[in-house]
Amino acid sequence: METVAGKKVLITGAAMGMGKLYAELAVREKAGAVVLWDINQAALDQTVAELKAAGGTVFAYTVDVSSLEDIEKTAAQVQREIGDIDLLFNNAGIIRGKYFWDHDNRRDIWATMAINSLAIMYIARAFIPAMITGGRQSRIINIASAAGTVSNPRMSVYCGSKWAAIGWSDSLRLELQQAGHHHVKVTTVCPSYISTGMFDGVKAPLMTPILTPETVVNRVWKAMKIGKPLITMPWTVRLAMFTRGVLPLSVWDVIADKVFKIYSSMEHFKGGRN
């Protein structure tokens, strides 16, 4: 896929942060339609105004992606009003940074799993049948996290939600290949901490700089076009995955805690925009 020109692009969590950056790239490459989903109406209105001023064909929907009813209703509306989606960016996400026993069942545990794990499945399920039957080059990009590859204190529920996201996303990729739907490709994205406001107060582990949103978005955009199946960034994410896989867990715990400082990276987490 050389360009997204003429493609219909849907982005969740699109009113600000990385979602907005994906939308800006889509407008810049003259996407046929840029569809924005977000729960923040005020921020969504501002982003729509900016993107239309830049020449984009933009459609906005206020959606609570923790609600299956909201997802199904809005997805049907998109298909009626705009048509089949070619590129789906499952970007929306939240984090709760505290010990597991300090989580509230609904506000923290249910919300994290609903938005980070279930929503991406529900949204993909709504649009993938048309991607399969349409025969066009299509993409599903699922924004997971390095937290789905390495356990970390004060992130238990978040880690769980991202482990689920990674397992489902890569299994979907294999299912599409096995069924012969090679025109629909899935990219699973696993970045470390990003300076979006969600991770205010975190301390970067050894040799693992906090990434800028622009760096992540630009890499994802390029990988999406070629249908790359997995992106991890920075390189130390893969190093941690390999090291944890080959060492006894007790040895890995010492290295992760005392050397890489992964296990203390959330000690001063403040949180911010979700």
N, C-alpha and C positions, 0 to 999 in steps of 0.2 A: 504494500500500500504506500504509494509515493506521497499522497496527500489526502486530506480528509475533505477536500473540496466536493461539495454536493452531498456529502454524507449527513445523516441525521444523528446528532450526538446528544446523549442524555447524561447528565452529571448530577449526582446526589451530593448534598452538603455544598452546594454551588454558590452560596451567597458571599462567601469570604474564603480566605486562606487558599489552600491548594485547589479546591474546587473552582474557585474564581479564576485561578491561573489556567486551569485546563480549559475553561470556557473562553478565556482570552486567546489561547492558542487556536481553538476551534474557529473563532471569529476571524483571526488573522489569516487562517488557511481557507477562508470562505466556505465553511460548512454550510450545507443547505438549510439546516435548522439546528439551533443550539437550545436544548431543553434543560432548564434549571429546576431542580427540586431542592427545597430547603424549608425548614420550619420557621425561620426568622424572616417574617414578612418585610420588615423595614429594611434590613440588609439586602434582601432579595430585590426589592424595588430599586434600590440604589445601584446594584450591580446590573440590573436590566437596563437602566438608563445609560450607564456607562458603555455597555456592550452595544446597544443600539446606536449610540453616538459614534461608535467606532465602525459602524456599517454592518453589524451582525443582524441576522434574522433570528430573533430570540423569543422564546416562550418560557414563561415562569409559572410554577405551580407550588403552592404552599402545602407541604406534605409532612406529616409525622411518620417517619419510616419505622418507628417502633410499633405502628399499627398496621396489621395485615389488611384490615378493612380499608384504611386510607391508601395503602399501596395498590390494592386491587382496583379501587375506584378511580384513582388518578391514572394508573397505567391504562385502563380502558379509555379514559378521556383522552390521553395522549394519542392512542392508536386511532381514535375517531377523528381527532382534530388535526393531527400531524402526519400520522402514518407509521410505518414500521421503523424501528430504531436500528441503526447500523453499528453505533459505538456506544457501549454502556460503561460508564465509570462509576463503580460502587465506591464512592469516596467518603460518604458520611460516617462519622464514628465518634465515640465518647470514651472517656477514661475516668475511672475512680481509683485514686492512688492511696490505699490504706490497707491495714491488715484485714484479712478476710472476715474476722469476727466483728469488725467495726462496720461492715457493709449492711445497709438496710436491704431487706429482701427485694422490695419492689423498686425503690428509687435507685439502687445501685446494681444489685445482681441481675434482676429481671431486665432493667433498662439497658445494661451493658450487653447482655446476650441478645436481646431483641434487636438492637441497632447494629452491633458489630458482627453478629453471626446470622441470625434469622433473616434480617432485612435484605441482606445481599442475595440470599437464596430466593426469597419471595420475588424480589425485583427481577432477577435473572429469569426466574420461572415465567414471569409475565411476558417477557420480550423474546426469549430464546426460540419459541416455536416459529415465529416469523423469520428470525435469522436463519434457521435451518431450512425452511421451505423456500425462502427468497432466493437462495443461491448466490447472494452477493458477499463480497469480502466483509466480514463482520468481526467485531471484537468485544470481549467482555474483560474489563480490567478491574480486578478486585484489590483494593488497598488493604493489605493485612499489616503485619508488623514483625520486626525482629523479635518482639515479645512472644510471638507464636513459635519461635524456634528455641528459645532459651528461657528457663524459668527465672523468676525474679521476685524477691520479697516486695510486699506492698503493691503488687500488680497481679495477684492471683486470679481475680475474676477477669481482668483485662487480658492476661495471658491466655486464660481458658477460651475467651471469645475469639482471640486471634489464632490459636491452635485450631479451633473449629473452622475458621475461615480458610486457613491454608489447606487443611485436609479436604474440605469440600471443593475449593477452587481448583486444586490440582487434579482431583478425581474427576471433576467436570471436564477438564481438558482431555483427560484420557478417554472418557466416555465419548466425547465428540470425535476423537480420532478413531476409536474402535468402530463407531457407527458409520464412519465414512463421511462425516460432515467437516471436511478439511477447510472449508471456507470460513468457518467460525472458530476463532482462536481465543484462548483464555490466557491472560497474563496475571500472575500472582505477584504482588509487590510487598517486599518485606524490608522496610527501612528501619534504621535505628531512630533515636530521638531527632525530632524536627522542630525547628524554632518557629512554630505556628502559634504559640500561646497555650496550646493544650498541655505542654510539658514544662511550664514555668517552674523553676526551682530545681530541676533535675541536674545532676552532675554527670558529665560525659565520662564513660568508662575509658580506660587506657587505650590510646590509639584509635578512638572512636569519636571523632568530632561530631558535635551537634550539626545536623544538616540544615541547609537553607531550603525553604519550600521551592525556590526556583530550581535548585540543583536536582531535587527529586522529580519535580514535574517534567523538566526537560529530558531526563533519562527515561522516565516512564513513557513519555510521548514518542520518543524514538523507538523504544522497545515494543510499544503497542503496534506501530506500523509494520514491523517485521514479524509480529506474532511471537515474540520471545516469551517462553513459558514462565520464567521465574526471574525476578530481579531482587537481589539483596544488596544493601548498601549501608555503610561503606564495606570495604573488603573484610574487615574484622568480624562482620556478622557470619560470613562463611567460615572463617577461622574458628569462631566459637562453636559453630555447629559441628565442625569436624573434630575439634578437640574434645567436646563433650561426648561425642560418639565413640571415641577410641579409648578414653580414659575411664578408670573406675570412678563411680560417682563421687566417692569420698575425696578422691584426688581432684576431680574437677571442681568440687565445691570450694576447696582451698584456693585453687587458681582463680576461679571466678570472683571469689570474695577478696582475697588478699593481693592478687596480682592485677587482674583486670578491673577490679573495683565495681563489677556489675551489681553485686548484691547490695551495695550501699548507694547506688545511683539515685534511688528514689527517696532517700532519707529526708531531703528538704523540699520535696515536691509540694508545690502550691496549687497547681492546676490553673486553668484559665478557660479560654473559649473551648467549647466542645462542638 
